Amino acid sequence: MIAFGGDYNPEQWDARVWKEDDELMREAGVNLVTVGVFSWALLEPEEGRYEFAWLDAHLDRLHANGVRVDLATPTASPPPWFTLAHPDALPVTADGTRLVHGSRDTYCLIAPAYRTAALRVASALAQRYGDHPAVVLWHVHNEYATLCWCDHTAVAFRTWLQARHGSLDALNEAWGTAFWSQRYTSWDQVLPPRATQWHRNPGQSLDFSRFFSDEVITAYREQRDAIRAHSDRPVTTNMMLPGYQNVDLWALGREVDVVAIDHYPDAPGLDAAADVAFAADRARSFASGEPWLLMEQGTNTVYAGDRVLAKEPGEILRHSLGHVARGADGVLFFQWRQSRAGAEQWHSAMVPHAGADSRVFREVKETGAVLARLGVLAGSTVTAQVAVLHDSDAWWALNSDGLPSPELSYHPALRAAHRALWDNGAVADFAHPAADLGRYRLVLSPALYLLSDESAENLSRYVAAGGTLLVQHFSGVVDEFPHARLGGFPTAPLREALGIRVEEHRPLRRDERITLSDGSRATAWSESIRLQGAEAVATYTHGTLAGSPALTRNGTAWYLSTRLDPTAYTALVAELLDSAGVDRMPPGVEVVVRENAGHRWQVVLNHRAEPVPLPEPVHDLLTGGVLSELIAGGCAVVEER
């Protein structure tokens, strides 16, 4: 089956509501709920004393009602008694401020007292519920995200650095401490990159991000292994929005039994639909192409800057199917019932404050009924012909202080590349630059500021084998330390494949707009390029660079030295898709194929405001009827014959 449900927090309600929950869950087709995410204070009201009777009753009730449970460890929100007993386990910000209890995620992940307490409560839960018939999945923690710069962190950081670099001499060389008199003569002098007078050392900052990612994964492993000692059910944790978690999601994806993500669009309308595809393609990629789980979404939540917008009618189903189309075998929400009190009382839910007699719950029931018809898709996979390159080291390095422009942002560049593919109807994977890229006809590399020698050689081999590659500005300019590459950019193997040599970076002024020779508009950045085998497809028409190459091509290797506006960039990606032989769809229409054991199903989503005619009448699994067109905002699932 396709899993359907959400976070369930029965401890917020009474027996009358529990009875109604049972009835409404049956009515909506709920078959999986997450329980216990924020229940530490109830489960362990004082250190070492557990109260499980209330949880026993709820798990038994859910099982009797045919609802399976994703049982969480509650370690994302330590109780007040813990922080009072262990004030050193409260997080410290980069500027030295120690936070106090009063929200969630208020802990130092590295504090020994916290790790001990987290492991203790996870072990206790696993011992009691490891073979409970309701429990089909374990959910470790929630959205690992809290960074800390305290003294516990400093000690652990030094230990990590000693293991990575081996000696102070190697550390000094890696961090370039000859600059600004930063040379270290004792490990005790080495600190996390706390707030300082001006720019922080980029090598120090990059290593700190790597270190903290490793600590997150180690903390996850500790709880996972404690659970596995008492239970044979799969274990996961929920990944979050790009940039929200300082974690290498490639590495974390290798540690979980099933990849799970939370997703909340950050803009309404068509932008939200594109964001669904972006998140879903990332999840599938971190899962190495296997089915994955949407752990959280909002029924009526679109984060748009300083406010939370409602979704339009039909978007609960359409967004849910957007995730299923791209490989999800489950669609869950936060949360089942909207809280009447607490910090997230206005966070939307499957049962809103208005109750069951509401548009939201009616759409929830519709979504549950639709997903119940799609069990045939469970276990099927999605194959993409295009990839966008993603590397956490490149992301972290591009967060360094002192870069030439504040517009050199990593995740916006990834989103823009994926959006151009989505607007052209192409399904995309994300791939690490050192991974095997041979199955892709087209690869986009939008933001590889840091590029290792291994990855550069891999991209060169991809081009030599006939793959189409687009590399974008300010790429391959530092190595893994991150030291600047010398002799021109990008680094040598890739530079030769591209047939160019970037000699000078020339950032544009704030709000400056330029026009290229082909009429394309561009912003933010420009570069002085020397052709070394490539041809100029478009040139600059302004200032010092007038007549110089802006967009180049060397066989199937392309280089874009500026930031095109969305229209021009989407047109360039369309040209690359055509040249690589990748099929495109009309804007606003998604067609994604899931396949399994010789069976293929097309999931079709119409985001347009008008109907879309279909090439021929088809049998729709969602309605059981025959369709000759897809209505405005409509969805269909068609088995290919």
Secondary structure as the mmCIF struct_conf table of DSSP 4:
data_model
#
loop_
_struct_conf.conf_type_id
_struct_conf.id
_struct_conf.beg_label_comp_id
_struct_conf.beg_label_asym_id
_struct_conf.beg_label_seq_id
_struct_conf.end_label_comp_id
_struct_conf.end_label_asym_id
_struct_conf.end_label_seq_id
STRN STRN1 ALA A 3 TYR A 8
HELX_RH_3T_P HELX_RH_3T_P1 PRO A 10 GLN A 12
BEND BEND1 TRP A 13 TRP A 13
HELX_RH_AL_P HELX_RH_AL_P1 ALA A 15 ALA A 28
TURN_TY1_P TURN_TY1_P1 GLY A 29 GLY A 29
STRN STRN2 LEU A 32 VAL A 35
TURN_TY1_P TURN_TY1_P2 VAL A 37 PHE A 38
HELX_RH_AL_P HELX_RH_AL_P2 TRP A 40 LEU A 43
BEND BEND2 PRO A 45 PRO A 45
STRN STRN3 GLU A 46 GLU A 46
TURN_TY1_P TURN_TY1_P3 GLU A 47 GLY A 48
STRN STRN4 ARG A 49 ARG A 49
HELX_RH_AL_P HELX_RH_AL_P3 ALA A 53 ALA A 64
TURN_TY1_P TURN_TY1_P4 ASN A 65 GLY A 66
STRN STRN5 ARG A 68 ALA A 72
HELX_LH_PP_P HELX_LH_PP_P1 THR A 73 THR A 73
TURN_TY1_P TURN_TY1_P5 THR A 75 ALA A 76
BEND BEND3 SER A 77 SER A 77
HELX_RH_AL_P HELX_RH_AL_P4 PRO A 80 ALA A 85
HELX_RH_3T_P HELX_RH_3T_P2 PRO A 87 ALA A 89
BEND BEND4 LEU A 90 LEU A 90
STRN STRN6 VAL A 92 VAL A 92
TURN_TY1_P TURN_TY1_P6 ALA A 94 ASP A 95
BEND BEND5 GLY A 96 GLY A 96
HELX_LH_PP_P HELX_LH_PP_P2 THR A 97 THR A 97
STRN STRN7 ARG A 98 ARG A 98
HELX_LH_PP_P HELX_LH_PP_P3 LEU A 99 LEU A 99
BEND BEND6 HIS A 101 ASP A 105
BEND BEND7 TYR A 107 TYR A 107
TURN_TY1_P TURN_TY1_P7 LEU A 109 ILE A 110
HELX_RH_AL_P HELX_RH_AL_P5 PRO A 112 TYR A 129
TURN_TY1_P TURN_TY1_P8 GLY A 130 ASP A 131
TURN_TY1_P TURN_TY1_P9 PRO A 133 ALA A 134
STRN STRN8 VAL A 135 HIS A 139
BEND BEND8 HIS A 141 GLU A 143
BEND BEND9 CYS A 150 CYS A 150
HELX_RH_AL_P HELX_RH_AL_P6 ASP A 151 HIS A 165
BEND BEND10 SER A 167 SER A 167
HELX_RH_AL_P HELX_RH_AL_P7 LEU A 168 TRP A 175
TURN_TY1_P TURN_TY1_P10 GLY A 176 ALA A 178
HELX_RH_3T_P HELX_RH_3T_P3 PHE A 179 SER A 181
BEND BEND11 THR A 185 SER A 186
HELX_RH_3T_P HELX_RH_3T_P4 TRP A 187 GLN A 189
BEND BEND12 GLN A 197 TRP A 198
HELX_LH_PP_P HELX_LH_PP_P4 HIS A 199 ASN A 201
HELX_RH_AL_P HELX_RH_AL_P8 PRO A 202 ARG A 228
TURN_TY1_P TURN_TY1_P11 ALA A 229 HIS A 230
BEND BEND13 ARG A 233 ARG A 233
STRN STRN9 VAL A 235 THR A 236
STRN STRN10 ASN A 238 MET A 239
BEND BEND14 LEU A 241 LEU A 241
TURN_TY1_P TURN_TY1_P12 PRO A 242 TYR A 244
BEND BEND15 GLN A 245 GLN A 245
BEND BEND16 VAL A 247 VAL A 247
HELX_RH_AL_P HELX_RH_AL_P9 LEU A 249 GLU A 255
BEND BEND17 VAL A 256 VAL A 258
STRN STRN11 ALA A 260 ASP A 262
BEND BEND18 ASP A 266 ALA A 267
TURN_TY1_P TURN_TY1_P13 GLY A 269 GLY A 269
HELX_RH_AL_P HELX_RH_AL_P10 LEU A 270 PHE A 286
TURN_TY1_P TURN_TY1_P14 ALA A 287 GLY A 289
BEND BEND19 GLU A 290 GLU A 290
STRN STRN12 TRP A 292 GLU A 296
BEND BEND20 THR A 299 ASN A 300
STRN STRN13 VAL A 302 ALA A 304
TURN_TY1_P TURN_TY1_P15 GLY A 305 ASP A 306
STRN STRN14 ARG A 307 LEU A 309
HELX_LH_PP_P HELX_LH_PP_P5 ALA A 310 GLU A 312
TURN_TY1_P TURN_TY1_P16 PRO A 313 GLY A 314
HELX_RH_AL_P HELX_RH_AL_P11 GLU A 315 ALA A 325
TURN_TY1_P TURN_TY1_P17 ARG A 326 GLY A 327
STRN STRN15 ALA A 328 PHE A 333
BEND BEND21 PHE A 334 PHE A 334
BEND BEND22 TRP A 336 TRP A 336
STRN STRN16 ARG A 337 ARG A 337
BEND BEND23 ARG A 340 GLY A 342
TURN_TY1_P TURN_TY1_P18 ALA A 343 TRP A 346
BEND BEND24 HIS A 347 HIS A 347
BEND BEND25 MET A 350 MET A 350
STRN STRN17 VAL A 351 VAL A 351
TURN_TY1_P TURN_TY1_P19 HIS A 353 ALA A 354
BEND BEND26 ALA A 356 SER A 358
HELX_RH_AL_P HELX_RH_AL_P12 ARG A 359 ALA A 372
TURN_TY1_P TURN_TY1_P20 ARG A 373 LEU A 374
HELX_RH_3T_P HELX_RH_3T_P5 GLY A 375 LEU A 377
TURN_TY1_P TURN_TY1_P21 ALA A 378 GLY A 379
STRN STRN18 THR A 381 VAL A 382
BEND BEND27 GLN A 385 GLN A 385
STRN STRN19 VAL A 386 LEU A 389
HELX_RH_AL_P HELX_RH_AL_P13 SER A 392 LEU A 398
TURN_TY1_P TURN_TY1_P22 ASN A 399 ASN A 399
TURN_TY1_P TURN_TY1_P23 ASP A 401 GLY A 402
BEND BEND28 PRO A 404 PRO A 404
TURN_TY1_P TURN_TY1_P24 PRO A 406 GLU A 407
HELX_RH_AL_P HELX_RH_AL_P14 TYR A 410 ASP A 423
TURN_TY1_P TURN_TY1_P25 ASN A 424 GLY A 425
STRN STRN20 ALA A 428 ALA A 431
TURN_TY1_P TURN_TY1_P26 PRO A 433 ALA A 434
BEND BEND29 ALA A 435 ALA A 435
TURN_TY1_P TURN_TY1_P27 GLY A 438 ARG A 439
BEND BEND30 ARG A 441 ARG A 441
STRN STRN21 LEU A 442 SER A 445
BEND BEND31 TYR A 449 TYR A 449
STRN STRN22 LEU A 450 LEU A 450
HELX_RH_AL_P HELX_RH_AL_P15 ASP A 453 ALA A 464
TURN_TY1_P TURN_TY1_P28 ALA A 465 GLY A 466
STRN STRN23 THR A 468 GLN A 472
BEND BEND32 HIS A 473 PHE A 474
BEND BEND33 GLY A 476 GLY A 476
STRN STRN24 VAL A 478 VAL A 478
BEND BEND34 GLU A 480 PHE A 481
HELX_LH_PP_P HELX_LH_PP_P6 HIS A 483 HIS A 483
STRN STRN25 ALA A 484 ALA A 484
HELX_LH_PP_P HELX_LH_PP_P7 ARG A 485 ARG A 485
BEND BEND35 LEU A 486 GLY A 488
STRN STRN26 PHE A 489 PHE A 489
BEND BEND36 PRO A 490 PRO A 490
HELX_RH_AL_P HELX_RH_AL_P16 ALA A 492 LEU A 498
TURN_TY1_P TURN_TY1_P29 GLY A 499 GLY A 499
STRN STRN27 ILE A 500 HIS A 505
HELX_LH_PP_P HELX_LH_PP_P8 PRO A 507 ARG A 509
TURN_TY1_P TURN_TY1_P30 ARG A 510 ASP A 511
STRN STRN28 ARG A 513 THR A 515
STRN STRN29 LEU A 516 LEU A 516
TURN_TY1_P TURN_TY1_P31 SER A 517 ASP A 518
BEND BEND37 GLY A 519 GLY A 519
STRN STRN30 ARG A 521 THR A 523
BEND BEND38 ALA A 524 ALA A 524
STRN STRN31 GLU A 527 LEU A 531
BEND BEND39 GLN A 532 GLY A 533
STRN STRN32 GLU A 535 THR A 539
STRN STRN33 TYR A 540 TYR A 540
BEND BEND40 HIS A 542 HIS A 542
HELX_RH_3T_P HELX_RH_3T_P6 GLY A 543 LEU A 545
TURN_TY1_P TURN_TY1_P32 ALA A 546 GLY A 547
BEND BEND41 SER A 548 SER A 548
STRN STRN34 PRO A 549 ASN A 554
TURN_TY1_P TURN_TY1_P33 GLY A 555 THR A 556
STRN STRN35 ALA A 557 LEU A 560
BEND BEND42 THR A 562 THR A 562
STRN STRN36 ARG A 563 LEU A 564
HELX_RH_AL_P HELX_RH_AL_P17 PRO A 566 ALA A 580
TURN_TY1_P TURN_TY1_P34 GLY A 581 GLY A 581
TURN_TY1_P TURN_TY1_P35 PRO A 587 GLY A 588
STRN STRN37 VAL A 589 ASN A 596
TURN_TY1_P TURN_TY1_P36 ALA A 597 GLY A 598
STRN STRN38 HIS A 599 ASN A 606
BEND BEND43 ARG A 608 GLU A 610
STRN STRN39 VAL A 612 HIS A 619
STRN STRN40 ASP A 620 ASP A 620
TURN_TY1_P TURN_TY1_P37 LEU A 621 THR A 623
BEND BEND44 GLY A 624 GLY A 625
STRN STRN41 VAL A 626 LEU A 630
TURN_TY1_P TURN_TY1_P38 ALA A 632 GLY A 633
STRN STRN42 CYS A 635 GLU A 639
#
